[in-house]
Amino acid sequence: MSANLLITDYSSVAWDFFYQKKTVIFYQFDREIYLKNHGSYMNLETELFGRNFMDLHLLLEENVIMV
C-alpha cells in the first residue's frame, strides 16, 4: 500500500496500482515465451497502461529505478 512504483512482468497486481493511479512499469524480458505458453487477452505491445521494457539495461538507463 505504501509503494509508489511497481515493476512487474505479467502480475495482476498491476491493476491495483493502475486503479490507485500509481506508476507501473512492465519488465517483460520473456514475452515471446510467455505468449507462446500462456497467451494474453491484451495486446502486450499496445494495450499496457505503463511503460514497457524487455531489456534490463534499457530499464536501468531510463533512470526509472535506482540500484
Wavefront OBJ file of the C-alpha trace (Angstrom):
o trace
v 0.000 0.000 0.000
v 2.865 2.403 0.641
v 4.750 1.701 -2.602
v 4.630 4.360 -5.306
v 6.112 2.275 -8.102
v 5.606 -1.293 -9.297
v 7.880 -3.180 -11.658
v 6.229 -6.374 -12.798
v 6.133 -8.818 -15.651
v 2.542 -10.008 -16.006
v 1.208 -9.855 -12.461
v -2.401 -8.862 -11.919
v -1.286 -6.683 -9.003
v -0.511 -4.122 -11.737
v -4.270 -3.440 -11.901
v -4.271 -2.468 -8.219
v -1.574 0.092 -8.920
v -3.400 1.308 -12.019
v -6.597 1.956 -10.051
v -4.602 3.771 -7.374
v -3.008 5.953 -10.092
v 0.456 4.718 -9.185
v 3.271 4.127 -11.644
v 3.508 0.685 -13.244
v 6.474 -0.450 -15.299
v 6.357 -3.733 -17.147
v 9.604 -5.650 -17.494
v 8.778 -8.498 -19.880
v 12.132 -9.976 -20.781
v 10.481 -13.273 -21.758
v 7.405 -12.000 -23.615
v 7.694 -14.339 -26.599
v 7.982 -17.401 -24.373
v 5.158 -16.172 -22.127
v 2.806 -15.598 -25.057
v 3.652 -18.984 -26.548
v 2.968 -20.807 -23.269
v 0.156 -18.735 -21.760
v -1.223 -16.277 -24.285
v -2.798 -12.972 -23.290
v -6.185 -11.322 -23.528
v -4.397 -7.995 -24.081
v -2.002 -6.941 -26.795
v 1.154 -6.628 -24.699
v 2.756 -4.285 -27.215
v -0.041 -1.719 -27.452
v -2.515 -2.095 -24.585
v -0.401 -1.923 -21.433
v -1.034 1.043 -19.160
v 2.567 1.596 -18.140
v 5.964 1.779 -19.727
v 7.251 -1.488 -21.059
v 10.821 -2.753 -21.172
v 12.138 -6.021 -22.498
v 15.776 -5.284 -21.710
v 17.067 -4.692 -18.175
v 19.831 -2.368 -19.338
v 17.325 -0.102 -21.094
v 15.169 -0.044 -17.978
v 18.144 0.966 -15.847
v 19.323 3.548 -18.383
v 15.964 5.304 -18.175
v 16.719 6.095 -14.508
v 13.310 4.782 -13.600
v 14.782 2.817 -10.725
v 17.947 3.188 -8.766
v 20.089 0.206 -7.833
l 1 2 3 4 5 6 7 8 9 10 11 12 13 14 15 16 17 18 19 20 21 22 23 24 25 26 27 28 29 30 31 32 33 34 35 36 37 38 39 40 41 42 43 44 45 46 47 48 49 50 51 52 53 54 55 56 57 58 59 60 61 62 63 64 65 66 67
